[in-house]
């Protein structure tokens, strides 16, 4: 058995955890909306057509904010199509996902759903095929209390109170050649700056997210951030990061995906702070990691992509990845990485929420169930609150093809003073043996004796085990033994596992 040692220090504060770190993302893509959150004919549908079984699962997941309506979808989206009487809304071709959008669910309906699940709206504007004027129109429609033409239209459409959206994304992945309206950093930076300045003329307190790189492997990575922020630094609060990971057959490197995410975050922070220094600014730009997940994109590119000028299905089955135990362990390790940067990553969106690369799956007219990735997110959202604490983990390493030597164990702690508990989240990347985690509580002083410890893990001897419609409870969190000797805890972390340890 391997062994890892760590000491818990309540003063080793990384930063306060912003609740928006536990956000998610719903795009008009595949069955995320239709047959996902919305299915009027389902036995569990409420009077608005939303599946109550899905609502209950989203509440359990603990999602705080939801980014909407895209994603690639937003770069061809006309927001006006999604409001007003449903029978008058046009059907449109969505070029991003080669589908037909009915607009049956639009801005009003989605806000109604958010009210049911208790999450806040994070709205994206189209800077792919549209610009400043359309962004201002949407802002007025959504946020102005009344008296103007567009606010009167919103009221006539059934919502007297404003949506009062506080956080806005200025386009999506504009560095990507797959994006409608794809542009250079110079072109995008100028447009984003004009849009941000105009929106702030209406409300200086808005929080705006400028597009960063779609991944750290983009050929323009780094330079894109520098140029874009050179134009927008004074007018935005966040720059976005997007990252997806998949097991391509190299398990060791896949388990170390958090190393790549860490590099991505550190690089963007360094670039933003460089622009800050050059400008002599006292303002700090934070990161909105508003797309992250495990995504088997090669399957989509090679098998599931829809083509044909006469083939535009409504809500096709797209990006419906089935997640395994190893996927969930890596997923949990990405959450650990986000928490380790809680001082600068103050918003994040798990992409996505239902059916599309999602922790929640549904069948039309049938059940809803939890994928393996559901469990690390729900546990971390529930207990990873307060402040994030850095941990020095003493442990051996293993060699990977992509990242060189990587620690066998990665971990982070949180302290929720109001709730009266500490949480430690740990991932064991060892594939051959368990790792005994030894935790020293002596640094907590007299408080250590009063703490009771419990542990739950996600692991399985079969790393390909998954939850499916036929076997929806195959994988779940299970209790681990905690051995205590005075101020020392010993917990056996199974091979390839993600573990939550609560000290209450």
SEKOL-552341 format. One record per residue: residue in one letter; y, z negated, x of N, C-alpha, C in turn. Coordinates in steps of 0.02 Angstrom, whole numbers, plus 50000, padded with zeros to 5 digits. Example, Ala and Ser with C-alpha at 12.3 -4.5 7.8 and 13.67 -1.06 7.14 Angstrom:
! residues 2
A497164961050660497754961050615498354961050660 S498884964650642499474964350684500024960650645 
! end
This chain:
! residues 504
X499415000050042500005000050000500625000050044 X501115004350026501765004250060502144998050038 X502684996450073503094990650055503824992450063 X504234990250014504954991450016505304984750004 X505844983350041506204977150034506924978550014 X507184974349970507894974849953508154967949934 X508794966849945509124960649926509664962349875 X509714958249823510194959449770510824955449783 X511384958949792512034955649804512504957249746 X512734952249711513174953449654513854956049675 X514024955349739514674957649763514664964749790 X514074967849793514024974649822514194979949770 X514794979549743514994983649687515154990849708 X514854995649674515025002649682515625004249638 X515565002349576516105003649528515885001849458 X516365001549413516215000349343515885006449312 X515365005349274514995010849243515355013049179 X515595019149179515915021949119515365023549069 X515425021249007514905022848957514775030348949 X515275034448965515195041648959514695044449008 X514465040349056513935042549101513295044149063 X513225041349003512625042348963512755047248906 X513115052548922513245057748874512695062948873 X512735067548824512255073048819512635079348800 X512265084348778512535091048771512145094648716 X512505097448668512195101548616512555108348616 X512175113448629512435120248630512115124148573 X512475129048548512175133648499511725138448537 X511115136048548510625139448591509935137848563 X509535142948551508855141748528508845137348465 X508405132248467508325127848408508665121048419 X509185120948460509535114648471509875112148408 X510215116748373510575114948311510135116348251 X509955122648241509565124748183508825123448197 X508505119748153507815117348161507775111548211 X508355109548238508375103848284508705097948249 X509365097548256509725092148221509815093748147 X509785100248129509955102348062509375106348032 X509105103847977508555107347942508565105047870 X508975108247828509075105847759508435105147718 X507925109347731507315109047691506805104047715 X506955100347768506475095647796506415089447751 X505815086547746505735080447706506185074647728 X506375074547792506795069147817507535070947818 X507725076647789508425078747791508835074447743 X509455072847764509905069247720510305074147677 X510795071647641511165075847595511585081147630 X511705080247695512075085247734511625090047771 X510965089247763510485093747795510265091647864 X510475085647887510295083347954509655079147951 X509225080247999508585076648002508705069348021 X508525064847977508635057747991508155055148045 X507565058248052507115056148106507425057748174 X507775063348179508115065148241508715060548253 X509085059048200509645054348207509405047648234 X508855045148209508585038748233508405039148307 X508105044648328507915045448399508525046048444 X509045049548421509655050148461509985043348469 X509985039448415510255032648420509865028448470 X509205029048468508785025348515508895027648587 X509025033948595509145036648662509775033748692 X510265032148650510875028948675511395033648701 X511475039448669511955044448691512655042448669 X513125042448716513805040048702514285045648684 X514225051248718514645057048704514205063248701 X514455068448668514085074748665514565080548678 X514405084348729514785090348746514575095948699 X515065099848673514925104748620515485109948620 X515355116248601514735119348579514375123248634 X514585122548695514265125848752514635123748815 X514345125648874513805130348882514035137648882 X513575141848904513695149048905513925151648838 X513695148648784513875150748717514625150748706 X514975145848736515685144948720516105150748745 X515875154448796516285159748825516335165948781 X515965166148726516045171448676516205168748608 X516335162248603516405158748539517105159348511 X517155161048447517795160948411517775154848365 X518155149748383518095143348347518255144148273 X518685148948256518875149948186518275151748142 X517755154748173517155156648135516785150548109 X516895144748140516485138848126516795133948077 X517365135948047517695131547998517805135347934 X517975131647881518085134747816517445135047775 X517495138047715516905138447671516315141947706 X515735138947700515155141647735514985148747714 X515065150247650514875156847626515365162347649 X515905160147682516395165047707516385165447784 X515955161547815515925161747888515515167747911 X515755171247961515405177347984514815175748029 X514305179948025513775179748075514015183748135 X513865181048194514085184348256513505185048304 X513545190148347513055191048400513275186648459 X512805182548482512925178348541512625181848602 X513055184548644512825188348702512515183848755 X512715177548758512455173148809511705172248804 X511455171248743510745169948732510405175248689 X510755180948678510485186648643510205184548575 X510615181148537510405178448472510955179648420 X510795178048358511295178348304511515171348286 X512165170248285512445163848265512695164348193 X512415160148149512605160448078513235156548063 X513415151948106513995147548096513915142948035 X513295141848014513175137147959513365130147979 X513235128348042513475122048069514055123548115 X514625120648099515225121648139515545115048158 X516185115348173516535109448198516505103548150 X516635104748086516635099248037515945096248030 X515445100548023514765098048015514525094248076 X514695096748135514465093448195514795086548202 X515435086048185515755079548187515435074748137 X515245077248079514885073048030514245070348060 X513885074648097513265072448129513405067248183 X513935068348223514125063448274514295056648244 X514625056748187514775050448153514145046748134 X513625050548116512995047348097512635044348156 X512665047648215512315045148273512735040348315 X513395040148301513825035548337514045037848405 X514125044448414514335047248478515015050548472 X515365051148528516025054348530515955061748548 X516435065648525516445072848536516815074548601 X516505078748643516815081548703516815089148690 X517395092048682517445098848656517625103748712 X517295109448712517425114748762517825120348730 X518305123048767518685128748744518455135048780 X518555140748749518335147148775518865149948822 X518725149848887519165153148935518815159148967 X518275161448934517925167348957518225173648926 X518235173848860518505179648825519145178048788 X519395171748794520015169848761520445166148811 X520975162748787521435159748835521855154248807 X522475153748830522915148148816523055147548741 X523215153048709523415152848638522845150148594 X522245152648605521675150448564521505143048577 X521585140848639521465133748654521965129348619 X522595131448618523115127548583522985127448508 X522755133048481522605133148409522055128248392 X521525128148432520985123548419521215116348427 X521625114948477521885108248487522305105948427 X522735110348402523145108648344522705107448282 X522225111848272521775111148215521395104548218 X521155102848277520725096948284521105090448285 X521695090348317522005083848333522655082448297 X522995087448269523645086148238523545083048169 X523935077848156523825073948095523975078048032 X524515081748031524675085647971525375088547976 X525505093347931526165096247928526215103147958 X525775104948004525765111548034525255115947998 X525305122448010524865127047974524125125647988 X523955124448051523255123548067523005116648046 X523415111548050523195104948026523115105047949 X523545108847916523465109547843522815113147827 X522635118047869522005121547859521415116847867 X521435112447918520905107547927520835102947867 X521405100747841521405096247783521115099947722 X521315106247714521045110247658520295111347666 X520055111247728519345112147741518955105647736 X519285100247715518915094247697518985088247743 X519405088847796519475083047841520215081147846 X520395075747812521085073447813521275070547881 X520845066247907520985063147972520835068048029 X521225068048082521095072448139520425070748172 X520135075548206519545074248246519725069948307 X520335070448330520595066448386520125066848447 X519985072948468519565074048527519965072248589 X519695067848631520065065448689519875069148753 X519275071848756519035074948819518865082248805 X519145086648846519085093848835518855097348900 X518395102048893518165106148949518525112848949 X518815114649005519185120949011518715126549031 X518325128948982517845134248995517185131449020 X516755135949042516085134149065515855138849120 X515645136049177515315139849231515645146549245 X516305146249254516665152549264516535155649333 X516185151949376515995154849441515375159149437 X515025159049380514385162449374514445169549348 X514135174449382514175181349358513825182449292 X513415177749269513095178249203513575176449147 X514155173649164514615171049114515075176549087 X515145176849021515635181348992516325179449019 X516685184349046517345182949073517335180049143 X516755180349176516695177849245517285180249287 X517545175549327518135177349367518105173949435 X518575175549478518625172349542518945165449534 X518895161349585519195154649582519955155249574 X520255160249606520975161249601521175162849529 X520815167649499520965169649430520845163849382 X520265160649389520115155149343520595149349353 X520745147649416521185142049429521865142949396 X522125148949399522775150349367522735149649291 X522205152449261522135151949188522025144749167 X521595141149203521455134249185522085129949191 X522495131249242523115127449251523595128749193 X523665135149174524105136749118523865133449053 X523205133649043522915130548982523025123048982 X522875119949039522955112649044523675110549033 X524135114049065524845112349057525075113048985 X524835118248952525025119148882524735113648837 X524095111948849523785106748808524115099948820 X524325098648882524655092248897525365092048868 X525665097748854526315097848820526245095048749 X525655096148719525535093148653525365085748660 X524915084048706524695077048714524555075748788 X525015072348822524915070948894524315066448908 X524055063048857523505058248867522815061448862 X522785068048848522135071348846521795070948914 X521125070748915520745070948977520405077648982 X520565081249035520345088249041519865089049100 X519365093349090518855094649140518915101849162 X519035102949227519065109749253518375111649280 X518195117949276517535120249297517455119849373 X516945116249395516735116549464516165121649471 X515795121149524515255125949536514655124649490 X514315130049472513725129649429513135126549464 X513135126549530512635122949570512875122749641 X512575118449682512765118149752512505123949792 X512075128149761511805133949796512215140249783 X512755139749743513175145649731513515147749796 X513565154249809513875156549872514605154449879 X514935152949824515645150949826515725143349824 X515175139549826515215132249821515675129449876 X516085124749857516555121649903517215125149902 X517215131649917517835135449915518075136149843 X517595136849796517785137149725518155130749705 X517885124949723518205118649706518895118049738 X518955120049801519595119449836520135123749803 X519975129949790520465134549761520645132449689 X520135130949650520255129049580520695122749576 X520535117749616520925111549615521625112549644 X521695117249689522355118649716522835120849660 X522555124149609522965126149552523025120749499 X522515116849489522475112549429522535105049443 X522595103049506522515095949524522965091349482 X523585093249472524065088949437523945088649362 X523535093149336523495093949263522825092049232 X522325090349275521665088549249521445081849277 X520935079049245520675072549266519985073049298 X519615078449283518925079149306518805086149332 X518325086749377518025093149395517285092549380 X516985097849354516285097449331515795099149387 X515195096349381514615098349421514045099949373 X513645104949390513035106649352512455107249400 X511885104349383511295104849426510655104249385 X510195108649399509525108549368509005108849423 X508435105749410507895105349459507235107049425 X506775110049464506105111449439505605111049496 X504985109649477504435109249525504175116349536 X504305119049594504085125849610503425125849649 X503085120149650502455119549687502505115049747 X503115113149766503225108649822503405101749793 X502885097849778502985091449744503435086749784 X503325086349850503715081749891504455083049887 X504655089449891505365091149886505625090049815 X505215091649765505425090549696505575083149683 X505145078749708505255071549699505895069249733 X506125072949782506735071249818507345074849792 X507325077449731507885081249703508535077249704 X508485070649697509085066449699509475067149764 X509145069049818509485070149882509975075949875 X509755081249841510195086949830510775085149785 X510645081349731511185079249686511685074849723 X511435070549766511875066249806512335070449851 X512035075449884512425079949927512965083549885 X512775085949827513235089449782513835085049766 X513705078849745514235074349725514685072749785 X514385071049841514785069349900515215075249923 X514955081149918515335087149940515935088349894 X515825087749829516375088849782516905083449788 X516685077249797517165071749807517585073049870 X517245075149924517605076449986518115082049978 X517925087249942518385092849931518975090749888 X518835087149834519375084749790519865080249829 X519585075849870520015071249907520405074949962 X520125080449987520485084550036521095087750003 X520995090449942521555093349906522075087949891 X521845082049873522295076449861522715074949922 X522405074749980522765073250042523275078650059 X523075085050051523525090550066524145090350021 X524035088449958524585088149910524995081749916 X524725076849953525065070449957525075066849890 X524545067749851524515065049783524225058049783 X524445054049736524155047349725523615047449672 X523495053249642523015054049588522325055649616 X521805052849585521125054149605520765058149551 X520435063549571520045067549524519325064949526 X519055063549467518365061349461517905067049440 X517265065649438516765070849422516495069849351 X516465075249315516085075549253515455079649267 X514895076249276514265079749290513975081849222 X514305086849192514185088049121513625093049105 X513215094649155512555097649143512095095349199 X511555091949180511045090049229510385089149192 X509845090949225509185089949194508645093149238 X508035092549216507475096549240507455102749195 X507465108649226507445114849187507015119949225 X506485122249192506065127349222506365134249208 X506915135549242507305141549231506915147849248 X506455147349296506055153249315505625155549256 X505395150849215505005152849155505445156849108 X506065154549098506515158149053506665165149080 X506825165549144507005171949173506425176949172 X505825174449181505245178949189504855180049124 X504915175549075504495175949016504885176048951 X505365171548943505655170148877506305173748862 X506585177248911507235180448899507185185748844 X507655185748798507665190448742508065196548761 X507805202448744508155208748760508115213448700 X508475218948703508445224048652509055224048607 X509355229848597509965230148556509835229248482 X509205229548460509035228448390508675221848380 X508715217448430508325211148428508795205348439 X509055202448384509535196948388509305191448340 X508785187648358508495182648312508965176648301 X508855173248246509215167048230508785161248254 X509075156848294508745150748318508055152148346 X507995156548396507335157848426507115151848468 X506475151548484506215146248528506385148148600 X506895144948627507115146248695507155139748734 X506965139948797507045134448844506705128048819 X506125128748785505785122948757505265120448808 X505515117848862505075115348915504715108948893 X504085108548911503695102448900503705098448965 X503935092248962504045088249022503455083749037 X503275083649101502705079749125502945073049152 X502455069049174502625062649207503035063749270 X502825068549312503205069749373503915072149358 X504005076149305504675078149284505095072049266 X504805067349228505165061549206505355056949263 X504915056449314505065052349372505665055249410 X505675061749419506255064949451506875064149408 X506805064949344507355064049296507645057049305 X507225051949308507455045149317507805044249384 X507565047749435507885047249501508585050249500 X508685055449458509355058449452509835053549419 X509585049749370510005044449340510195039249392 X509725037449436509875032849491510445035649534 X510405042049550510925045149592511605044949558 X511625046349493512255046149457512555039149459 X512135034049450512375027149452512625025249522 X512305027949573512515026449641513205029449657 X513445033749613514115036549621514565034849561 X514445028949532514815027049471515555026349483 X515765025749545516475025249560516835031849550 X516465037549556516785044149549516465048349494 X515835047349478515535050849422515635046449360 X516145047949322516315043749265516185047049198 X515855052849201515615056149140515035060549160 X514525060949118513945065249131513635067249065 X513325073049064513015075549002512325078149017 X511825074648992511135077048996511095083448955 X510875088948988510825095348955510085097048945 X509835097148883510205096048823509875090448782 X509935090448715509755084648677509135085548633 X509085091048597508525092248550508245099248561 X507585099548572507195105748578507335109848640 X507965110848658508145114948716508175110548778 X507715111448825507645107248885507845100048868 X507475097048822507725091148787507245085348789 X507505079148782507085073248777506775072348708 X507035076048658506805075548589506565082348566 X505965082748537505695088948512505565088348437 X505595094048402505455094148331505035100348313 X504715099948256504395105748226504685106748156 X504825113048137505085114348069504615111448016 X504885107347973504485104247921504005098947946 X503995097748011503515093248041503835087448077 X503495084748127503715078648159504255079848212 X504555074248233504975073948293504645069048341 X504705070348406504385065748454504785065448519 X504615060348559504945059048622504585062548679 X504955066348719504665068848781504665063348834 X504335064648890504295059548943504985057548969 X505455062248970506125060848997506525056248951 X506315055448890506665051048843506705043948870 X506155041648901506095034548917506565032248972 X506615035749029507105033449079507815033549053 X507995038649014508685038948989508825033148941 X508385032048893508505026748844508545019848877 X508105018648925508105012148959508735011249001 X508935016449037509525015949080510155015349038 X510205019148984510795018648940510845011748909 X510275008848892510275002248859510464996648907 X510214997048969510274991349015510694992749077 X510854999049091511255000649150511995000549134 X512244994849116512954994149096513304989249142 X513954988649133514354984049173514584987349237 X514344984849294514514987849359513884990049395 X513944995149436513384997449477513424993949545 X512844991849570512804988249634512394992349683 X512644993049744512264996649795511714992249823 X511164995349842510594991749869510394994949936 X510294990849986510014993250049509254992250045 X508904997850039508174997550032507864998950100 X507464994250124507104995150186506404997650170 X506255003850188505625006850169505495012750216 X504875014750220504695020550259504915027050226 X504795032550261504995039050235504405043850236 X504515049650205504015054950208504395061550220 X504045066450246504355072850264504325077650205 X504885081150194504905086250142505115092950173 X504915098250141505085104950167505825106350160 X506135104050104506835105750091507335100950122 X507155094450123507655089350140507485085250202 X506965086950237506765083150295506475076450275 X506605071250315506345064550301506735061450243 X506365058850194506655055950134506355049050122 X506745043950104506465037350090505945037650034 X505415033750040504895033449988505155030449924 X505635025849930505905022449871506665023249870 X506925024849812507645024849801507785020149742 X508355016549745508495011649693509235010349688 X509425007849630510105005649617510064999649569 X510574995449570510584989649524511214989949482 X511204986549425511794985749383511844978349363 X512454976249348512564969449326513014969649265 X512744967549209513114967149146513264959749134 X513854957649157514034950549153514064948049081 X514314952349037514374950348967513694949248935 X513214953648950512544952848922512134947848960 X512354946149020512004941049060511374943549094 X511364949849115510764952149149510924957049206 X510464957249254510454962449305509894967349287 X509984973549308509444978549302509374982049369 X508764983149389508614987249449508204993149426 X508414999049446508055005249430507795008049496 X507145009349500506845011449563506365017149551 X506355021849598505875027349596505445026949659 X504785027449649504315027649704504075034849712 X504255037949768504085044949779503415045849814 X503105040449835502455040949869501935043749822 X501565048749844501065051849802500365049249816 X500285045549870499605043549890499445036249874 X499945031849876499815024749867500385021549827 X500245015749795500785011849766501245009249822 X501825006949802502285003649848502474996849819 X502364991549858502554984949834503304983849847 X503674982849794504384981649799504504974149805 X504824972049859504974965049872505714963949863 X505904959749815506604958749798506814951649816 X507344951049855507604944549875508184942749829 X508104937349791508624935049745509034929349774 X508874927249834509214921349863509964922449868 X510174928749876510894930149883511274928849819 X510924927949763511264926349700511414918949693 X511194914849741511334907749741510974904149685 X511324899249656511024894949604510814898849543 X511134904649531510974908549471510264911349474 X509994912249534509344915449541508794911549505 X508814905049507508294900949477508264901749402 X508834903349371508854903849299508634910749273 X508534915449318508374922249296507624923149285 X507454926149228506754928049216506694935549227 X506134937649254506054944749273505504948049232 X505634954349215505134958649182505204965649209 X504674969449205504684976349232504284980949188 X504534987149181504194992549145504214998749188 X503675002549185503635008449227503415014649188 X503615020449212503365026749187502955029949243 X502305030449232501855033249282501195035049248 X500785038749283500135040549256499725043649313 X499085042149316498665045449367498685053049362 X498795055549301498865062749291499605064449289 X499855067249344500575068749348500795074149299 X500315077849271500475082949222500425080449150 X500285074049141500245071249073500915072149038 X500895073748973501495075048934501395072948862 X501945072048827501925070848755502005077448719 X501565078648672501565084948634501525083448560 X501575088648520501505087748448500825084848431 X500315087148467499635084848453499515077748480 X499865075848533499775069248564500455066548584 X500855064348534501555062548547501655055948583 X501125051948590501205045448623500765044848685 X500605050548715500195050548775500535046748832 X501185047448839501565044348893502095039748864 X502155033848893502685029148873502785024148930 X503295020048924503385014648972502845009348962 X502595006549016502115001149011502324995449058 X502124989349039502324983449077501984983349145 X502354980849194502094979649261502084972149275 X501604969749314501604962649333502174961149382 X502484955349374502994952949420502754946449451 X502664946449516502424940449551503024936949583 X503114930649567503694927049591503484921249636 X503854920649692503754915049737504444912649757 X504694907549723505374905149735505884910449717 X506284912549766506794917549754506564924649770 X505914925449781505644932049799505214934849743 X505334941149726504934944649676504524950049712 X503904950849689503484956349714503224960349654 X503364966849655503184971149599502834977349627 X502214978849606501864984749630502084991049593 X502444995349628502675001649597502125006849604 X501865009449549501335014549555501575020749593 X501105024449619501275030749652501615035349602 X502125038949624502525043549583502715040049517 X503205035649521503385031649463504135030349462 X504385029249402505065026749390505005020049356 X505365015049380505275008149355505955004949340 X505965001249286506544997049267506344989749274 X506764985949310506654978649318507254975049289 X507134970749242507674966949210507644959649232 X508224957149251508314950049268508794947149218 X508534942949174508934940549117509074933149122 
! end
